[in-house]
Amino acid sequence: MNSREDFLLKAYELGIIKFGSFTLKSGIESPFYVDLRPLASSPMLLKTLSNNLLSLVNESRVELICGVPYAALPMATTMSLVSGIPLIIKRKENKGYGTKRMVEGVFENGQNCLLVEDVITSGKSLVETIDEVEKEGLEVTDIVVVLDREQGGIEKLKEKGYNVQALFTINEVIEILHKYHRLEADDVKRIKSFLQDSAQPAPTFKTAYEDRDIQHPVGKRMLDIALRKESNLIASADVVSSRELVDLAEKIGDKIVALKLHSDIITDFDMQLVAELKVLARKHNFLLFEDRKFADIGNTQELQFKKGVYRFAEWVDMVTAHPIAGEKSFDVFENTGVAAIIEMSSKGTLTDNNYIAQALNVADRCANIFSVVAQRRVPESLLLLTPGVNMDSTGDSKGQQYNTPEKVFNEYHTDFIIVGRGIYQANDAAEAAEKYCKAGWEAYLRSLGK
Ligand code: S5P
């Protein structure tokens, strides 16, 4: 018997899980009932549990610990005592007098706070707690949970970019109890079938373009063009001469929402090319989108954006930028629209959940960031642009990884697909653009439940 199994059996003796027939808060009849509060009655088990929970996170970045009331309070307290990381206390409700704060204790703005929860089901209550803790100026990147009831909660939080780890899943608990003869095979079967039935997540649909609340004028224009053209296609025009670029833009202009450029790969780039692109953008109604992926301190980015050969500030509608240098570095783009790169499509990318959570926080706070580039669902307050889309290939030899339009709309709720080689390397670029435009629009309609 390993130490996790040993812990679980001892906790079972304390009564943390009961089998029978129980009516849940939602009205559903459940064959088991979980309550982790009895753990506080065993200091030894509480300590073991706290050590196990701490081992799930990278302690070096955690500055505070907070338990979600009430069951996780003794766990969070023990974790604080064991690790030496200070505890803060979240209230269940505002007391309505005095400081009116929802979080009590000594903390500073921007400190990283680890959240501790006993059981996660749909994740709804954890999302509310995270919101309240973030409103107090704290940063949440990691969450540890004792038991995952496997009803979609973990996935929901991961989509939002949080690093969430559970010590046990309910299926594991059932299996361990069966292995050590605490549960009969018939009960296991009954419970597993209950879990499977209730795990069917209600289909969640994407919000239609016309119902999105995007304030930035460039974001509004993207949505407007999408609806007019029935297209959510951004073409990545990664060709290396101005002739090819202008030809391509002329051929595919009426199918796309934006023409995404890497100006620094164009051998003969000059302001004459810019003038031609502007004429085409007006004629075919698309945006000029420079994929410069700025990633420097504000001052350098400002020079790169406004000066040099490209003088992007004078002609592009939107740019991409990495949030690596922090929030202030985005001020230099002023009113130009920004797509923040929060996650990359390539194999082995360093954009892990922790980075993504922090990058999303930056995106949330900067008024000129109306969109993000990522391979996962993001809050609908941002437009999601997804590259790495190709219907005929799964990747290249340099790390790129491809998905289909169907997958990114259905799973990530993408708003706009970015397609490069799938179009500009096709024998007939106009035909390929038409194909991606149609596939993207149909996938979008299906993601609305239509
Ligand atoms: O994570 C990313 C971000 C971007 S903007 N992965 C990407 O591939 N891109 C860009 O999308 C990349 O720089 C290229 O311009 C385009 C993908 O091109 P494709 O030929 O692989 O479709």
Residues whose N, C-alpha, C, O or C-beta is under 5 A from the ligand:
A	BS01	S5P	S236 E343 M344 S345 S346 P387 G388 V389 Q400 I418 V419 G420 R421 G422
